[in-house]
């Protein structure tokens, strides 16, 4: 019983739009989508949480396709910055009022360290999957 009282009294934590943008910078759309989805769950919007997770996977697929179709001499960093900016803009519009409401209830921002480590894990996972896909579909093997 004491554990549930302590849990109810502990402050809840949310992810800021800037944290979602940095997560997207480090770990791509999947990381940004993960943190946006977590916010939706924390704010009680389960359907929106599922939707943003699916949209983030679709953004990754579109980014891979567009990146592979771009000529080699065209830098892809501009496209990546566009995605990061879109996630920041989305998060600001989706969560600013919820965050303001929750701050008045004692909620606080989640740790930047947590955002960085989880985003780095998403990056590492995507690198491993990318390596495996390239290895499996290597034409010279």
N, C-alpha and C positions, 0 to 999 in steps of 0.2 A: 504494500500500500504506500509506503514511504517513497518508493521509486517513482510511482506514478505522480505523486504530488511534486516531487523535485522536477520531473520532466515537464509538468504543466507550468511550473514557475520559471523554468529556464527560458531565456530569450530565444526567439526563433531567428533564423538567419536567412537572408535573401541574397540574390546575386544582382549586382548593379548592371545597368546597360554597358558601362565601360568594362566590367569584368567579362561580360558576354562577348564584347568586341575583342578583347585580348585573348579570350579562349578561342575565338574563331581564327585569330591571327596565328596562334600556336598550333592548335589541333584541327583547324579546318571547320567546315560547316557542321560536322558531326559533334564536335566539342561545343561550339556555340549553341547548337540545337539541344544538346544535353542540358546545359545550364538554363536555357530558356524553358525547356520542358520541366526542369526541377522547380523553377519559379512558378510556373502554372500549377504544378502539383501543390506547392506550398500555399498558393493562394486559392486552392480549391477548385481549379478548372481542369478536371481530368481529360475531357475531350480535347481541349486546346493543347494540353500537354502531348497527347498522342498525335495530334495534327502537326505540331511543330517538329516532332521527331520524324514523321514521314516526310515532311517538306525538307528537312535537313538532309535526308538521304537523297532526295530528288535533286537538291542543289548540288550535292557532291557528284552525282551522275552527270548532270548538265555541265558542271565545271570540268570534269574529265573529258567529256565529249568535245566541248568548245576548245579546251586547251590542246587536245590532240588534232583538231582541225585548223588551228592557227598556224600560219607560216612560222618556220623556225626562227626567222630574224625578228619576229615581233615579240617583245617582252610580255610575259604572262603576269607580271607583278601588278599591272594596272587592273586586270580582271580580278585578281585576288583582293586588291584593295577595295574594289567595288563590292565584292561579297562581304568583306569585313564591315564596310560602311553601311551596307544594307542591314546587317544583323544589329549593328549599333542603333540605327534609326528605328528598326522594328522594336527592339527592346525598350527604347525610350518611350515609344508610343504605347506599347503593350503593358509596361510595368510601372511607369512613373507614378501614376495615381495610387496604385496598390502599394508601392513602396512608401509613399508619403503617408498613407493611412496606417501602414504597419509600424512605421517609425514612431508614430504617436502612441502606439501600443507597446513600445519597448523593443521592437525588432531591431536587429543590427545587420550590418553588411557582413557577408561571409568573408573568410580569410582569403587574401590574395594568394597565399601559399597553396591553399587547397585548389584554387582555380588553376594555378600554374602546373601543379603536379598532375591533376586530372587531365588537363589539356595536353600535357607532354605524353601521358599514357595513351591518349587518343592518337597523337602523332606517331608514337612508336608502333601502335597497333596497325595503323594505316601503312607504315613503312614495311612491316612484316608481311602484311597481306599483299602489298604491291610487289615485294620481292618474290613471294611465292607464285603470284600470277605470272610475273615475267619469267620465272624459272620454268614453270609448267608449260608455258606457251612459247618457249624459246625455239625458234625455227632451226637453229644450228645444232640443237641437241639430238 
